[in-house]
Amino acid sequence: IAPDKMSALCKACNKGDFICAATLQLNLLPLIDSLFAETNPIPLKAALELAGLCTSKVRLPLTAPSEQTIQKLIYITSINRILKPFILLVFKIYKKIFKKQ
């Protein structure tokens, strides 16, 4: 959902810049909490559906995400401007794949 932010976090850790990494993780904590508000992958699929990438349907015994989880994901992703950059990244990858064919 936030590959650029997670990549920056990993790079900071690999460089040994743990103050930067801790700051990045604290900024990601609301998103991480919302993605694990229910059994995985329910919130993740809901976030991907918000991005228009798949449906949030899951197979039994999993259930649909609660309205509270969906609202939390909408709020967190909108204030952090996460979904739009993610959609643009996927679109760029999609274009590269189909450009080769």
N, C-alpha and C positions, 0 to 999 in steps of 0.2 A: 504494500500500500504506500509506503514511503521509502522507496529504494535509495533515493539520493541521500536522505537523512540517515538511514541505516549504514550506507556506505561510508559516509563521513564519520560516523561513530566508530566503525571498524578501523578506518584509517587512523583516526586519532589514537585508538588503543594500540595499534601496531607500531605507531611512532613513539609510544610511551607518553603521550600527552593526555594523561588521565584526568586532568582538570577540564580540558576541552571535552573529552569523552563523557565525563560526568555531567557536564552542562548539557550536552546533546541528549544524553539519556533522560535527564530531568525534563527536557522539553518534549521528549517522545512519550513520557510516562502516561499522560492522559490517553493517548492513542493506544498504547500497549494495554492499559487497563480496560479500555472499551473493547479491544479485540479479544480480550479474555474474560469479558463480562459473563459469557455463557460458554458452554462446552464448545471447544474447537472442533470443527471449522465454521460453526454457525455465524458468529459475528464477522469473520473474515469474508465469507461468501456474501453476507449482507453488504459489506463495504464494497466488494467487487461489483455487486449489482448496482449500488449507487453510482459507481463509475461507468456503468453500462457495459461491463465486460462479461458478465454471466448472470445466471439467475441465482437466487438465494435458496432454491429448493435443495433439500437434503433428504437422504433416505432414512427410513426408520432404523434404529430407534431415535434418531435425532428429530428435532422439531423445528419449526420456523422460529426466527428470532422474535423476541418480545418487542412490543412497540417502544418500550423504554430503551432497549439496546439500539434500535434503529435511530431513535431521536438523538441518543448520545453520539452515535457514529456520525450522523449528519452534522451535529454541532462541532465535534472535535475536528472532523476533516475540513469543515468550512473555515473555522478560525485559523487552522494551520495551513490552509490552501493546499491540501494534500492531494485531493482527487484530480484536480485539473492537471498538475504536472505529471501525475501518473498516467492519465489518459494520453497526454502528449507523448510520453515516452513509449507507450504501447503502440501508438500510431506510427511513430518513427521506425520502430522495429518492424511493424507490419509492412510499411512501405519498402524497407530494405529487403525483406524476404520476398515480396512479390515483384520487386524490381529485377531480381536475378532470374526470374522465370520467363 
